[in-house]
Amino acid sequence: MRDGEMLDTLIRGGNVVLPDGVHLADIGIKDGVIVALAPHVALSARETIDASGLFVMAGVVDAHVHLNEPGMGYWEGFATGSAALAAGGCTTYFDMPLNGLPPTVTPAALGKKLAAANAAGSRVDYALWGGLVPGNVDELDALADEGVIGFKAFMSSPGDTGEGCFKEVDDVALFEGMKRIARRNKVLAVHAESEEIIQALSDKVRKRGGNTARDFLETRPLAAELDAVRRVLLFAERTECPLHIVHISSPQAVDVIWEARMSGVDVTVETCPHYLVFTDEELERLGPLGKCAPPFRGPREREGLWERLADGKIDLIASDHSPCPPEMKLGPTSDYFAIWGGIAGAQSTLQLVFDEGHLKRGIPLHVLSKALSEAPAKRFGLFPRKGRIAIGADADLVLVHPDSPNVLTPERLRYRHKISVYAGRTFSSDIGMTMSRGNVVYTKELGIVGRASGEWLRAAPDTQRRRQAY
């Protein structure tokens, strides 16, 4: 800043979560960027925000969100989905390629996705995934050129959303796609469950008339996750493709991935709040709202995930926000297999991790912030602009009340459909304010504020993201 210039905003006296711990500090913001960070910033500002008693964290970078446009915005769209994310302290999200019509598996489909985002408006910044599906290997270079953040593939069926829907890959398509993606130094995100195991067990269960939540759990055992994880890790080793394994539900799978990583495989691992909060013992109580894939595991697995997160063996936490119309989740069917599988939860990620990880289990906030913000920003090439509170970074910030009990009522939900597995839950913490590039986009008192000014974060065509970088 030049002599005599004023800050746009000064955040005064907050407990600022930095990479090495929590520090009492002021944050000065100018033109959407952090320009001052010190115990006391002696600069005048047009606006001063008193953060006394609050924690100031880097905005969440949610690398796994399904907003379903174009064509399926009646499930969830950019306007409502981004508002929910902003209300939950998220300042950057990556939209998945599968549930739009068409899915984002060609440059033309990417153009339609961008057009939908521009028409609807996003409250915070976003990136877009491309997809790896059977028959589109020759489209991957063009998608990389157009700026997708990475690619997503399924090893098990992602569910049928109609003609032209996203399909799982077989081993040949997966291996060939990974070779192509490796040449571009992009990251491939993989849903790792064995379709062969799932189908064999489903056939067995369905033949005896099984249709309950317990029957569903039987068809997606831990073995299905471990089998697919081991296979895709082998492919990553042979192709040298940067690999990101999404929504891992078990510490056993984390350990397999960690062993491969220590052997030199370029791999990161993600888990989700619902695996850190719920267990299979609660699935019958939760009913359709708790259906997802992989499913919830046992209490031992849940606590094992927390332990590995604290130890740094889980790289990042993402919501896997996957909503649908109420009739697909809460309709009259008693057949659990016919219910859409997905958790609507993006608005609650930070509060869940803050309450369950920090307040309940004592995990330091800088460890949790790394998994929520810094690690995804680094892995996908957005760091140092995103992911950390530092001079020169975007002023993507969230102010958290650590002791402000509140109940998540349907009225507080910003989703298109006011249903969530977390509705009715009492939280100890609350989101006080979210700032995107220095602009206040949400406050506890006013709700969503300002205009939809989120920007598409177009990724560079070729970006090195090797393991040592994060």
C-alpha positions in Angstrom: 0.0 0.0 0.0 1.1 3.5 -0.7 1.5 6.1 2.1 -1.8 7.6 3.1 -3.9 4.9 1.6 -6.8 3.4 3.6 -7.7 -0.2 4.0 -11.0 -1.2 2.7 -11.6 -3.4 5.8 -9.8 -4.1 9.1 -10.8 -7.2 11.0 -9.7 -6.3 14.6 -8.7 -8.6 17.5 -9.7 -12.0 16.2 -8.3 -15.4 17.1 -6.7 -15.9 13.7 -6.1 -19.5 12.6 -2.7 -19.7 10.9 -0.7 -22.7 9.7 1.2 -22.9 13.0 -1.6 -22.3 15.4 -4.1 -19.7 16.6 -2.8 -16.1 17.1 -4.5 -12.9 18.3 -4.2 -10.6 15.3 -5.6 -8.0 13.0 -6.2 -8.5 9.3 -6.1 -5.6 6.8 -7.9 -6.0 3.4 -7.5 -3.9 0.3 -9.0 -4.6 -3.1 -10.1 -8.1 -2.0 -6.6 -9.1 -0.9 -5.0 -9.5 2.5 -2.4 -6.7 2.8 -1.7 -6.6 6.5 -1.5 -9.3 9.2 -0.1 -8.5 12.6 -0.9 -8.4 16.3 -1.8 -4.8 15.8 -2.4 -3.2 12.4 -2.0 0.6 12.7 -3.8 1.6 9.5 -7.1 3.3 9.1 -9.9 1.6 7.3 -13.3 2.4 5.7 -14.8 -0.4 7.8 -13.7 -2.1 10.9 -15.0 -5.4 12.1 -14.7 -6.3 15.7 -13.7 -10.0 15.9 -13.1 -10.2 19.6 -13.8 -13.6 21.0 -14.3 -15.1 17.5 -12.1 -17.4 15.4 -11.1 -16.1 12.0 -10.4 -19.0 9.6 -9.6 -19.3 5.9 -12.7 -19.9 4.0 -13.5 -23.5 3.3 -12.4 -24.9 -0.1 -15.0 -27.6 -0.8 -13.6 -29.8 -3.5 -16.7 -32.0 -3.9 -20.1 -30.5 -4.6 -23.0 -31.5 -6.9 -25.0 -28.6 -8.1 -26.7 -30.4 -11.0 -26.9 -27.6 -13.6 -27.5 -27.4 -16.5 -30.7 -29.3 -17.0 -31.3 -30.5 -13.4 -31.3 -27.2 -11.4 -34.6 -28.4 -9.9 -32.4 -30.7 -7.8 -29.9 -27.9 -6.8 -28.5 -25.1 -8.8 -25.7 -22.5 -8.6 -27.8 -19.8 -7.0 -29.1 -21.9 -4.0 -26.1 -24.2 -3.7 -23.6 -21.4 -3.5 -25.8 -19.5 -1.0 -25.8 -22.5 1.2 -22.0 -22.8 0.9 -21.5 -19.2 1.8 -23.8 -19.5 4.8 -21.6 -22.4 5.9 -18.3 -20.6 5.6 -17.2 -21.9 2.2 -15.6 -19.4 -0.2 -14.5 -21.8 -3.0 -16.2 -24.9 -4.3 -15.6 -27.4 -7.1 -18.7 -28.6 -8.9 -18.8 -32.2 -10.0 -19.5 -33.2 -13.6 -22.1 -35.9 -13.3 -25.6 -34.8 -12.5 -26.0 -32.1 -15.2 -27.7 -32.7 -18.5 -25.4 -33.1 -20.3 -22.7 -34.2 -17.9 -19.4 -32.3 -18.2 -17.5 -34.8 -20.4 -16.9 -32.7 -23.5 -15.9 -29.1 -24.1 -19.4 -28.3 -25.4 -20.9 -29.6 -22.1 -18.5 -27.5 -20.1 -19.7 -24.5 -22.1 -23.3 -25.3 -21.1 -22.2 -25.7 -17.5 -20.5 -22.3 -17.5 -23.5 -20.7 -19.2 -25.8 -22.0 -16.4 -23.4 -20.7 -13.7 -23.3 -17.3 -15.3 -27.0 -17.1 -15.7 -27.7 -18.2 -12.1 -24.9 -16.4 -10.4 -22.6 -17.8 -7.7 -22.1 -16.2 -4.3 -18.6 -17.5 -4.0 -15.8 -18.5 -6.4 -15.9 -21.9 -8.0 -14.1 -24.4 -10.2 -15.5 -27.1 -12.5 -14.6 -30.8 -12.7 -14.5 -32.7 -16.0 -15.5 -36.3 -16.2 -13.8 -39.5 -17.3 -16.4 -41.9 -18.7 -16.4 -44.8 -21.3 -15.6 -43.4 -24.7 -14.4 -39.9 -23.9 -10.7 -40.4 -23.5 -10.1 -38.3 -26.6 -12.0 -35.4 -25.0 -9.8 -35.1 -22.0 -7.1 -32.9 -23.6 -9.7 -30.5 -24.8 -11.3 -30.3 -21.4 -7.9 -29.7 -19.8 -7.3 -26.9 -22.3 -10.6 -25.3 -21.4 -9.7 -25.1 -17.7 -11.3 -27.9 -15.7 -9.8 -28.3 -12.3 -9.4 -32.1 -12.7 -11.3 -35.2 -13.7 -13.8 -37.5 -12.0 -14.4 -41.2 -12.6 -16.6 -43.8 -10.9 -15.6 -47.4 -10.4 -19.2 -48.2 -9.4 -22.5 -47.1 -10.8 -23.2 -43.4 -10.0 -27.0 -43.9 -10.4 -29.3 -43.4 -13.4 -30.5 -39.9 -14.0 -31.8 -40.6 -17.5 -30.6 -40.6 -21.1 -27.0 -39.4 -21.5 -26.2 -39.8 -17.8 -22.7 -40.2 -16.3 -21.4 -43.8 -16.4 -18.8 -45.8 -14.5 -15.6 -46.8 -16.2 -14.3 -50.4 -16.6 -10.6 -51.1 -15.9 -9.5 -50.5 -19.5 -11.1 -47.1 -19.7 -9.8 -46.2 -16.3 -6.2 -47.2 -17.1 -6.3 -45.5 -20.5 -7.8 -42.3 -19.1 -5.2 -42.2 -16.3 -2.4 -42.3 -18.9 -3.9 -39.4 -20.7 -4.5 -37.4 -17.5 -1.0 -38.1 -16.3 0.4 -36.4 -19.4 -1.5 -33.3 -18.6 -0.4 -33.3 -14.9 -4.1 -33.1 -13.9 -5.6 -34.9 -10.9 -8.1 -37.8 -11.3 -10.7 -38.0 -8.5 -12.1 -41.5 -8.2 -15.1 -43.0 -6.5 -13.6 -46.2 -5.3 -16.1 -49.1 -4.8 -16.0 -52.4 -6.7 -19.1 -52.6 -8.9 -18.5 -56.4 -9.3 -18.8 -56.9 -5.5 -21.7 -54.6 -5.2 -23.7 -56.2 -8.0 -23.0 -59.8 -6.8 -24.2 -59.0 -3.3 -27.1 -56.9 -4.5 -28.3 -59.8 -6.7 -28.1 -62.1 -3.7 -29.9 -59.7 -1.3 -32.6 -58.8 -3.8 -33.4 -62.5 -4.7 -34.4 -63.0 -1.0 -36.5 -59.9 -1.1 -34.2 -57.6 0.9 -35.2 -53.9 0.7 -34.2 -52.4 4.1 -31.4 -50.1 5.2 -29.6 -53.1 6.7 -29.9 -55.0 3.4 -28.4 -52.0 1.6 -25.4 -52.0 4.0 -24.8 -55.7 3.3 -24.4 -54.9 -0.5 -21.6 -52.3 0.0 -19.2 -53.8 2.5 -15.8 -52.5 3.4 -14.3 -55.1 1.1 -15.8 -53.3 -1.9 -14.0 -50.1 -1.0 -10.7 -51.7 -0.2 -10.8 -53.8 -3.5 -11.3 -50.7 -5.6 -8.8 -48.6 -3.7 -6.0 -51.2 -4.1 -6.8 -51.5 -7.9 -6.8 -47.8 -8.6 -3.6 -47.3 -6.6 -1.9 -49.9 -8.7 -3.1 -48.0 -11.9 -1.8 -44.7 -10.4 1.6 -46.3 -9.7 1.9 -47.7 -13.3 0.6 -44.6 -15.1 2.0 -41.9 -12.7 -1.4 -40.2 -12.7 -2.0 -37.8 -9.8 -4.8 -39.5 -7.9 -7.4 -38.2 -5.5 -9.6 -40.8 -3.8 -12.9 -39.2 -2.7 -15.2 -39.8 0.3 -13.2 -42.6 1.9 -15.4 -44.1 4.7 -12.9 -46.2 6.6 -9.5 -46.0 8.3 -8.5 -49.3 6.8 -8.7 -47.7 3.3 -6.8 -44.6 4.6 -4.0 -46.9 5.8 -3.8 -48.7 2.4 -3.6 -45.3 0.7 -1.0 -44.0 3.1 1.2 -47.0 2.5 1.1 -46.4 -1.2 1.8 -42.7 -0.7 4.9 -43.6 1.4 6.0 -45.8 -1.5 5.9 -42.8 -3.9 2.4 -42.9 -5.4 1.1 -39.4 -6.0 -2.2 -39.8 -4.1 -4.4 -37.7 -1.8 -7.4 -38.9 0.2 -10.7 -37.2 1.2 -13.3 -38.0 3.7 -16.6 -36.3 4.4 -18.4 -34.9 7.6 -21.1 -37.6 7.5 -18.5 -40.4 7.9 -17.0 -38.4 10.8 -20.4 -37.9 12.5 -22.6 -40.9 11.8 -22.3 -44.7 12.1 -24.1 -47.6 10.6 -25.9 -48.1 13.9 -27.8 -44.9 13.3 -28.8 -45.6 9.7 -32.2 -47.1 10.5 -33.0 -44.0 12.7 -31.9 -41.6 9.9 -33.7 -43.6 7.2 -33.6 -42.3 3.7 -31.7 -39.1 4.7 -28.7 -41.2 5.6 -28.4 -43.2 2.4 -25.1 -42.6 0.6 -22.3 -44.5 -1.0 -20.1 -45.7 0.4 -22.4 -46.1 3.4 -21.7 -45.3 7.0 -19.4 -47.7 8.8 -19.1 -48.7 12.5 -18.1 -46.6 15.5 -14.6 -48.0 15.4 -14.2 -46.8 11.8 -15.6 -43.4 12.6 -13.1 -42.9 15.4 -10.3 -44.3 13.3 -11.0 -41.6 10.7 -10.7 -38.9 13.3 -7.4 -40.3 14.5 -6.0 -40.4 11.0 -7.2 -36.9 10.3 -5.4 -35.7 13.5 -2.3 -37.5 12.3 -2.3 -35.9 8.9 -3.1 -39.1 7.0 -6.4 -37.7 5.6 -5.6 -34.8 3.3 -8.9 -33.0 3.1 -12.5 -32.9 4.1 -15.2 -32.2 1.5 -19.0 -32.3 1.8 -20.0 -34.4 -1.2 -23.1 -32.3 -1.2 -25.5 -34.5 -3.2 -29.1 -33.2 -3.0 -32.2 -34.3 -4.9 -36.0 -33.5 -5.0 -37.8 -34.5 -1.8 -39.9 -37.1 -3.6 -36.7 -39.0 -4.5 -35.5 -39.0 -0.9 -38.7 -39.0 1.2 -41.2 -40.5 -1.2 -43.7 -43.3 -0.4 -41.4 -46.2 -1.3 -40.4 -48.7 1.4 -37.6 -50.0 -0.9 -34.4 -48.6 0.5 -32.6 -49.5 -2.8 -35.0 -47.3 -4.8 -34.2 -44.1 -2.8 -31.6 -41.7 -4.2 -28.3 -42.0 -2.4 -26.7 -38.7 -1.4 -26.2 -36.4 1.6 -27.3 -32.7 1.4 -24.8 -31.2 3.8 -22.6 -28.5 2.3 -23.9 -25.7 4.6 -22.9 -27.6 7.7 -19.3 -28.8 7.0 -17.4 -26.2 9.0 -19.7 -26.3 12.0 -19.6 -30.1 12.1 -15.8 -30.2 11.9 -15.4 -27.4 14.4 -17.8 -29.0 16.9 -16.9 -32.6 16.5 -13.2 -32.2 15.7 -12.1 -29.3 17.8 -14.6 -28.8 20.6 -15.3 -32.5 21.3 -12.0 -34.2 20.3 -9.5 -31.4 20.8 -7.9 -31.5 17.4 -6.1 -28.1 16.9 -7.9 -25.7 14.6 -4.9 -25.2 12.4 -4.9 -29.0 11.6 -8.6 -28.9 10.8 -8.2 -25.7 8.7 -5.5 -27.3 6.7 -7.8 -30.2 5.7 -10.7 -27.8 5.0 -8.9 -25.1 3.1 -5.2 -25.3 2.5 -4.8 -28.9 1.3 -7.5 -28.7 -1.4 -6.2 -25.3 -2.6 -2.7 -26.8 -2.9 -3.7 -30.1 -4.4 -5.7 -28.4 -7.2 -3.4 -25.5 -8.0 -5.2 -22.6 -6.3 -2.6 -22.0 -3.6 -1.4 -19.4 -2.5 -4.3 -17.4 -3.7 -6.7 -19.6 -1.9 -6.6 -21.8 1.2 -4.7 -19.8 3.8 -4.7 -16.5 5.7 -1.6 -14.8 4.5 -0.5 -11.5 3.0 -1.1 -11.6 -0.7 -3.9 -14.2 -0.5 -7.5 -13.5 -1.4 -9.5 -12.3 1.6 -11.6 -15.4 1.8 -12.4 -15.5 5.5 -15.0 -16.9 7.9 -15.6 -15.7 11.4 -16.8 -18.4 13.8 -18.5 -18.0 17.1 -17.1 -20.9 19.2 -19.8 -20.8 21.9 -23.1 -19.9 20.3 -25.5 -22.8 20.6 -28.1 -23.0 17.7 -30.4 -25.6 16.1 -30.3 -26.1 12.4 -33.9 -25.7 11.4 -35.2 -26.2 7.9 -35.8 -22.4 7.7 -32.1 -21.8 8.1 -31.2 -24.1 5.2 -30.3 -22.3 1.9 -30.6 -25.3 -0.3 -33.3 -25.5 -3.0 -35.0 -28.2 -1.0 -35.0 -27.7 2.8 -34.0 -31.2 3.7 -30.8 -32.3 5.3 -29.6 -35.2 7.5 -28.3 -32.5 9.9 -31.7 -30.7 10.3 -32.7 -30.6 13.9 -29.1 -30.9 15.1 -27.9 -28.6 17.9 -24.5 -27.0 17.1 -22.2 -25.4 19.7 -20.5 -23.1 17.1 -22.0 -20.8 14.6 -20.9 -19.0 11.5 -20.9 -15.3 12.1 -19.7 -13.9 8.8 -18.3 -15.1 5.5 -16.2 -12.9 3.2 -15.3 -13.7 -0.4 -12.4 -11.7 -1.8 -13.1 -9.1 0.9 -16.8 -8.8 0.2 -19.2 -9.9 2.9 -21.5 -12.5 1.4 -23.1 -13.8 4.6 -23.8 -12.6 8.1 -25.5 -14.4 10.9 -27.8 -11.5 11.4 -28.7 -10.6 7.8 -28.2 -13.9 6.0 -27.0 -13.8 2.4 -26.0 -10.2 1.4 -24.6 -8.4 -1.6 -24.7 -9.5 -5.2 -23.7 -12.8 -6.7 -20.1 -12.0 -7.6 -18.4 -15.4 -7.5 -15.8 -16.1 -10.3 -15.0 -19.2 -12.2 -11.4 -20.2 -11.3 -10.3 -21.5 -14.7 -7.4 -23.9 -14.2 -4.2 -23.7 -16.2 -4.1 -26.3 -18.9 -1.1 -28.0 -17.4 -0.3 -27.6 -13.7 2.2 -29.6 -11.7 0.6 -30.8 -8.4 3.0 -33.5 -7.2 2.8 -34.9 -3.8 5.6 -32.9 -2.2 3.8 -29.7 -3.1 1.1 -30.1 -0.5 
